[in-house]
Amino acid sequence: MNTLDLTDENIMDVWLWCSEAYIQHGIRLKLPTNTNPTKTYQWRYLKSIAAKFKEWQFDESTSKQFIQIALKHCNNSGVLRKGLAALHQKNLLQICYEELKNRSNSIDQSLNSIKHIHKWLYNKKQDNLINTLLYRKYEDEFCNLTKWYNANKISKLYLSLSKPCGVALHKLGNIDAIERSYLPKLTSLYLARSNFIEHLGNTDRVKTILGSDWREL
């Protein structure tokens, strides 16, 4: 893209996002004192990154995700202390772009799955969803929740995000500990949930799908 399309505000936004991300790794970025920032190497690095974000049409949330991915790569290669220069390793921006794109595709698939499961469950719901999940036609058979999970009708991720599923899991553990063992442990559900909602924007998108069924920790 034409870097003339960039404003100083665009570049300072990237400076703020990078500063916030680096501080999480214990590194404080600084612009040289008594120097016009636009004449520094740091500004050149920021301008290059800002230009890429404009070219890729990234919004603030996506830009911040990209920076986090880039810093993870820099940390793994031991160059994080180089500051903004670390983000300009050969091919790093393209590598991170591909990783972000793959992650975005995976997230979209997960959200579509959550939406599909949610709709499917409410088509199955009788008087209320928790009772429907715990319902068993015969005393010696598994309840719907266990059957549906083991038939891949309900995913581990959905279990970790849904309030009714969480309540049903808790009640099932009090009713039948052996049957509860056929479903994911709380630690496994916690990790699935944490890994998913750590990405910016996922929580709001899931809340839109689940509504009042969203499970607060």
N, C-alpha and C positions, 0 to 999 in steps of 0.2 A: 504494500500500500504506500501511498504518498505520505511521508512523515509530516508533511505540512498540514495534514488534517488533524494532527494531534495538538491539543492545547496543553498549557502548563498544568492546568487542573487535572487533565487525564494522567499526566506523568506523576503528579503529586499523589493522586489516588493510589497508583501502583507503589509509590514510596511508602505510603501508609500501610497498605496491605502487606508488603514485604517486611516492614518494620515489625508489625504485629506477629507475623509468622516466625521471624527470626528470634524474637524475644521469647517465644515458647521453647526455643532450643537454647536459651541462655545467652544469646548473642544480641547486643545492641548495635544497630546500624547508626552511623553518624555521617552527616555531610560535613565537609571541611569548614572550619570557622573562618571568618574574614575572607571568604571566597565566594564569588558569584556561583551558586550551585549549578547553573546551566553550563558552566565552563569546566565541570569536573567529569572524571571518568564515571562516577556513580550515576550522574545525570544521563550520560551516554548509554549506560546499561539499562537504566529505567526507561529511557525513550525507546530502546530496542524492544523491551518486553511489552511496553504499552502499545507499540505498533503491531506486535503480534496479536495482542488481545483484540485490537480493533479489526485486524484482518480476519481473525477467527470469529468475530462478532460475539465475544464473551461478555456476559453481564458480570456484575460484581461477585455474585455467588460462585459462578464458574471460574472466574479469575482467581479467587481465593483458593478454590480446590486445586487449581493448577499449581499455584505457588506451593501449597502443602506437598503435592506430589514431587515437585522439583526439589524441595528441601530434603525430602526423604531420600531421594537419589543422591544428593550432595552429601548427606550425612553418612550414607552407606559407603560412599567413595572417600570419606575422610577429608573433604574439601570445604566443609561448611564454614570454617573460620575465614575463608577468603571473602566472605561477604557477598555482595551482589555479583562479583566477578565469577563466583562459583556457578551462577546460573547460566553462564555463557561458555560452558564446556562444549566441546564439539558435539553436535547433534542432540544435546540434552533437551532443548525446547521441543524438537520434533518427537523425541522419545516420550516425553511427558504428555504431549498432545495426543499421541496414539493411546497411551495408557488411560488418559482421561476419557477419550472417546469410547474405549472398550468398557470402562467403568460405567459410563453413562448408559451404554446399551444394556449392560447387566442390570443396572438400577431400573431402567424402563421395563425390562422383562419381569423383575421382581414386583414392581408396582402393578403391572397388568395381571400378574398372578394373584396378588392380594385382592384386587378388584374383582377378579373372576371368582375366587373362593368366597368372598364376602357376599356376592350376589347369590351364589349357589347355596350357601348356608341359609340365607333368609328365604330362599324358595323352599327349604326343608323345614323351616321353623314352624313349630306348632303354637303352644300358648306363649312360651318365651324361649329364647335361644339357649339359656343355661339348662333348662329342663330338657330341651330337645337334645342337647349334647350328651346329657347323662342318661337319656332314655335307653332302656334295654327291653326288648320284646319278651324275652324269657330270662328267668333269674340266673341261669347258668351261662349266659352269653355276654360278650363284651358290650359296653355301652357304645352309643353312636360315635362319641369322640374318639375312642380307641380304634374302632373299626374304620372310621373315615381317615384318621391319621395314617394307619397302616396300609390303607388302600390309596394313599397319596392324594386324597381329596382335600386334605388340610395340610399345609406345609408347616415346618418348624418355625419359619419366620412369622407366619400368620399367628401361630400359637403365642409367640412372644409379644405380639403387638395388640392382640385382641383382649379386651377386658372380660367379656363373657367366657372366652376360652380359659383365661387365667383363673376365674372363679370356679369354673367346672373342674379344672385340674386340681385345685386345692380341695374341693369337695370329694373328688374321686380318691385322692390320697387318704382322706379320712374314712372313706367307705371301704376301699379295697386297695391296699398297698401293693399287692401282687399285680393287679391290673395296671396300677399307676406306673409300674416299672416298664411297661410296654410303650410308654410315652417319654419324650425327652426330659432329662433332669433339669432342675431350675437353673443350674450353672450353664448348661448348654443353651437354654433359652435366653439367658441374660447375655451371653456372648453373641448370639445371633442378632438380638435386638441392638446391642451396643455397636456392633460392626456396621449395621445398616444405618442407624440414625446418626452416626458420627459424621456422615457426609452431609454437607450443608444443603438444606432444602428438603431432605427426605422426610423429616418429621412433619412439616407442614403439608406435604403431599399425601402422606399416609393419613393424617388427621382428616383431610378432605374426603378421603375414601371411607374411613371407618366411622367418622362422626362421633356419636356418643359412645361407640364401642372402643374408641382409642383407650389404651391402657396406660395410665400414668404410673410411674414407678413410685 
